[in-house]
């Protein structure tokens, strides 16, 4: 059986604190690899580690330098293990230096009181929204089925009043959702500046933090169904902007939330 393209791109060789991986052409971006795939690879170094305690609750990725197509090394380390939480540092090494690194927290979840202040948006179901074509200059977009409700990348002249995007999204071909693919989907939104002011300018994510609200059973219940993504920016200023995102299951459960800082150049 042929591995799903996401799993092929996610694959790591080695064990423990000596791992190697390789970028995959299916997840190429305008420059270098898709940042969401790098996030997933860094998380996977934790997920497959024999010392891991529990499941991910947070992941922060710092994109320290451009990542070239080709091979790289990964160095995951347990920084501290408590009774129910564990703290990690993972370095991605390429050309003799750290190109990206992540801190992660895993934990054993327990049943407690729960509530949600965030509200599931009123949107049409996925099967009533047309599938958008991939973006030619970003190969990774062909690895996702994207159904835009609003905020699609059109690159038409003129500024929009906001940078809001809402879409149904899943892996293409469909693949059951898990923590690695969820971390990648949290970055599967075009830089908000391209939506707010449609114009191609150099951009790059500097740091991305994802908070995982769902446990493994809730992700398994989603299966390969589309999830709803909502993304917006807060402010564009002096070469940087931040953008936040929410990922919802089709039945209205908030699965993850993320926030990132993006560099742009005029």
C-alpha positions as CSV (number, residue, x, y, z in Angstrom):
1,X,0.0,0.0,0.0
2,X,1.4,3.4,-1.0
3,X,1.9,5.8,1.9
4,X,-0.2,9.0,1.8
5,X,1.9,11.9,0.5
6,X,1.6,13.7,3.9
7,X,3.0,10.6,5.7
8,X,5.8,10.4,3.1
9,X,6.7,14.0,3.7
10,X,6.5,13.5,7.5
11,X,8.7,10.4,7.6
12,X,11.8,10.5,9.8
13,X,14.7,8.1,10.0
14,X,16.6,7.2,13.1
15,X,15.6,7.0,16.7
16,X,15.8,9.1,19.9
17,X,17.8,12.2,19.5
18,X,19.3,11.4,16.2
19,X,16.7,11.8,13.4
20,X,16.9,12.8,9.7
21,X,14.2,13.9,7.3
22,X,13.9,15.3,3.8
23,X,11.7,18.0,2.3
24,X,9.0,16.8,-0.2
25,X,8.1,18.5,-3.5
26,X,4.4,18.1,-2.8
27,X,4.8,20.6,0.1
28,X,7.0,23.2,-1.7
29,X,6.1,26.8,-1.2
30,X,7.0,30.0,-3.1
31,X,10.4,29.9,-1.4
32,X,11.4,26.7,0.4
33,X,9.0,24.2,2.0
34,X,5.5,24.9,3.3
35,X,5.8,26.1,6.9
36,X,3.0,23.9,8.1
37,X,4.8,20.9,7.0
38,X,7.9,22.0,8.9
39,X,5.7,22.4,11.9
40,X,4.3,18.9,11.5
41,X,7.8,17.4,11.1
42,X,9.1,19.1,14.2
43,X,6.0,17.8,16.1
44,X,6.5,14.3,14.7
45,X,9.9,14.2,16.3
46,X,8.1,14.4,19.6
47,X,5.2,12.2,18.7
48,X,7.4,9.2,17.8
49,X,9.9,9.7,20.7
50,X,9.9,6.7,23.1
51,X,10.0,9.0,26.1
52,X,6.9,11.0,25.2
53,X,4.3,11.5,27.9
54,X,0.7,12.2,26.8
55,X,-0.4,14.1,23.7
56,X,0.4,17.6,22.5
57,X,-1.3,20.6,24.1
58,X,0.9,23.3,22.6
59,X,3.6,23.8,19.9
60,X,5.6,26.9,19.1
61,X,7.8,26.9,16.0
62,X,10.5,29.5,15.3
63,X,11.6,29.7,11.7
64,X,15.1,31.0,12.3
65,X,16.5,30.8,8.8
66,X,15.5,29.8,5.3
67,X,15.1,26.1,4.9
68,X,16.5,24.7,1.7
69,X,15.0,21.8,-0.3
70,X,16.8,18.6,0.7
71,X,17.8,16.8,3.8
72,X,17.9,18.0,7.4
73,X,18.6,16.6,10.9
74,X,16.3,16.8,13.9
75,X,17.4,16.8,17.5
76,X,14.5,16.3,20.0
77,X,15.1,16.7,23.7
78,X,13.0,16.3,26.8
79,X,13.6,19.4,28.9
80,X,11.5,18.4,31.9
81,X,9.0,15.8,32.8
82,X,6.4,16.5,35.5
83,X,3.6,14.2,36.7
84,X,1.2,15.1,33.9
85,X,3.1,17.5,31.6
86,X,6.3,17.2,29.6
87,X,8.4,20.0,28.0
88,X,10.3,19.5,24.7
89,X,12.9,21.3,22.6
90,X,13.3,20.2,19.0
91,X,16.0,21.6,16.6
92,X,16.0,21.3,12.9
93,X,19.6,21.5,11.6
94,X,20.6,22.1,8.1
95,X,24.0,23.2,6.6
96,X,25.6,23.0,10.0
97,X,23.2,25.5,11.7
98,X,19.7,25.6,13.3
99,X,17.2,26.6,10.6
100,X,14.1,26.1,12.8
101,X,13.3,25.0,16.3
102,X,10.3,24.2,18.4
103,X,9.2,24.0,21.9
104,X,6.3,21.7,22.7
105,X,4.3,20.7,25.7
106,X,2.7,17.3,25.9
107,X,0.3,16.2,28.7
108,X,-2.0,13.5,30.0
109,X,-5.5,14.9,29.7
110,X,-8.2,14.4,32.3
111,X,-11.9,14.9,32.5
112,X,-12.8,18.4,33.9
113,X,-15.4,21.1,33.6
114,X,-15.3,22.5,30.0
115,X,-16.8,25.4,28.1
116,X,-16.1,27.4,25.0
117,X,-16.3,31.2,24.6
118,X,-15.4,30.9,20.9
119,X,-18.5,30.6,18.7
120,X,-18.8,28.2,15.8
121,X,-19.4,30.4,12.7
122,X,-22.7,30.2,10.7
123,X,-21.4,28.8,7.4
124,X,-22.8,26.6,4.7
125,X,-21.8,22.9,4.9
126,X,-18.7,21.8,3.0
127,X,-20.6,20.0,0.3
128,X,-22.3,23.2,-0.7
129,X,-19.1,25.1,-1.2
130,X,-17.1,24.6,-4.4
131,X,-13.5,23.3,-4.3
132,X,-10.9,26.0,-5.2
133,X,-8.1,25.3,-7.6
134,X,-4.6,25.2,-6.3
135,X,-2.3,28.2,-6.4
136,X,0.2,27.6,-9.2
137,X,3.1,29.3,-7.4
138,X,2.5,27.4,-4.1
139,X,2.7,23.6,-4.8
140,X,1.6,22.7,-1.3
141,X,-1.9,24.0,-2.0
142,X,-2.5,21.0,-4.3
143,X,-2.1,18.8,-1.2
144,X,-5.3,20.3,0.3
145,X,-8.9,20.4,-0.7
146,X,-9.9,24.0,0.0
147,X,-13.5,25.2,-0.1
148,X,-13.6,29.0,0.5
149,X,-16.6,30.6,1.9
150,X,-15.0,34.0,1.9
151,X,-11.5,35.5,1.9
152,X,-10.1,33.4,-1.0
153,X,-6.8,34.5,-2.6
154,X,-7.8,36.4,-5.7
155,X,-5.0,38.9,-6.1
156,X,-7.5,41.4,-7.6
157,X,-6.5,45.1,-7.4
158,X,-7.8,47.1,-4.4
159,X,-7.7,46.7,-0.7
160,X,-10.3,44.7,1.3
161,X,-11.9,46.0,4.5
162,X,-10.5,43.0,6.4
163,X,-8.4,39.9,6.1
164,X,-11.0,37.4,7.2
165,X,-10.9,34.0,5.6
166,X,-13.3,31.1,6.2
167,X,-12.9,27.8,4.5
168,X,-13.5,24.1,4.7
169,X,-10.2,22.2,4.4
170,X,-8.8,18.7,4.5
171,X,-5.8,16.8,3.1
172,X,-5.9,15.8,-0.5
173,X,-6.3,12.9,-1.0
174,X,-8.4,12.7,2.2
175,X,-6.6,11.4,5.3
176,X,-7.8,10.9,8.9
177,X,-7.0,13.9,11.0
178,X,-4.3,13.6,13.7
179,X,-2.0,16.0,15.6
180,X,0.6,16.2,12.9
181,X,-1.9,17.0,10.1
182,X,-3.8,19.4,12.4
183,X,-0.6,21.3,13.1
184,X,0.0,21.7,9.4
185,X,-3.6,22.8,8.7
186,X,-3.2,25.6,11.3
187,X,-0.6,27.1,8.9
188,X,-2.6,26.4,5.7
189,X,-3.8,30.0,5.4
190,X,-2.3,32.4,3.0
191,X,-0.5,35.3,4.6
192,X,-3.2,37.8,5.6
193,X,-1.5,40.7,3.8
194,X,-2.3,38.9,0.5
195,X,-6.0,38.9,1.4
196,X,-6.1,42.4,2.9
197,X,-4.1,44.1,0.2
198,X,-3.8,41.7,-2.8
199,X,-0.2,42.2,-3.9
200,X,2.7,39.8,-4.1
201,X,5.4,40.9,-1.6
202,X,8.1,38.9,0.2
203,X,6.7,37.3,3.4
204,X,7.8,34.7,5.9
205,X,6.5,33.3,9.2
206,X,8.8,34.2,12.1
207,X,7.0,32.2,14.8
208,X,3.9,30.1,15.0
209,X,2.2,28.8,18.2
210,X,-0.6,26.2,18.1
211,X,-2.8,25.2,21.0
212,X,-4.4,21.8,20.7
213,X,-7.8,21.7,22.3
214,X,-8.9,18.2,21.1
215,X,-7.7,14.9,22.5
216,X,-6.8,12.0,20.3
217,X,-10.3,10.5,20.4
218,X,-11.9,13.7,19.3
219,X,-9.5,13.9,16.3
220,X,-10.2,10.3,15.5
221,X,-14.0,11.1,15.4
222,X,-13.4,13.8,12.8
223,X,-11.8,11.2,10.5
224,X,-11.1,12.4,7.0
225,X,-14.0,14.9,7.0
226,X,-13.3,18.6,6.2
227,X,-12.6,20.9,9.1
228,X,-13.6,24.6,9.2
229,X,-10.7,27.1,9.3
230,X,-11.1,30.7,10.2
231,X,-8.2,33.2,10.0
232,X,-7.7,36.9,10.4
233,X,-5.0,39.4,11.1
234,X,-4.9,41.9,14.0
235,X,-2.4,44.6,12.8
236,X,0.0,45.3,10.0
237,X,2.9,47.5,11.1
238,X,6.5,48.3,10.3
239,X,7.2,45.1,8.4
240,X,5.4,42.6,10.6
241,X,1.8,41.4,11.1
242,X,0.2,38.8,13.3
243,X,-2.6,36.4,12.2
244,X,-4.7,34.1,14.3
245,X,-6.6,31.0,13.3
246,X,-9.3,28.6,14.6
247,X,-9.9,25.1,13.4
248,X,-13.3,23.6,14.0
249,X,-14.8,20.1,13.5
250,X,-18.0,19.9,11.4
251,X,-20.1,19.4,14.5
252,X,-18.9,22.6,16.1
253,X,-16.0,21.6,18.3
254,X,-12.9,23.9,18.5
255,X,-10.0,21.5,17.7
256,X,-7.1,24.0,17.7
257,X,-6.2,27.7,17.8
258,X,-3.0,29.3,16.5
259,X,-1.3,32.6,16.4
260,X,1.7,33.6,14.3
261,X,3.9,36.6,13.5
262,X,4.8,37.2,9.9
263,X,7.5,39.3,8.3
264,X,6.8,41.2,5.1
265,X,8.8,43.5,2.9
266,X,7.6,46.2,0.5
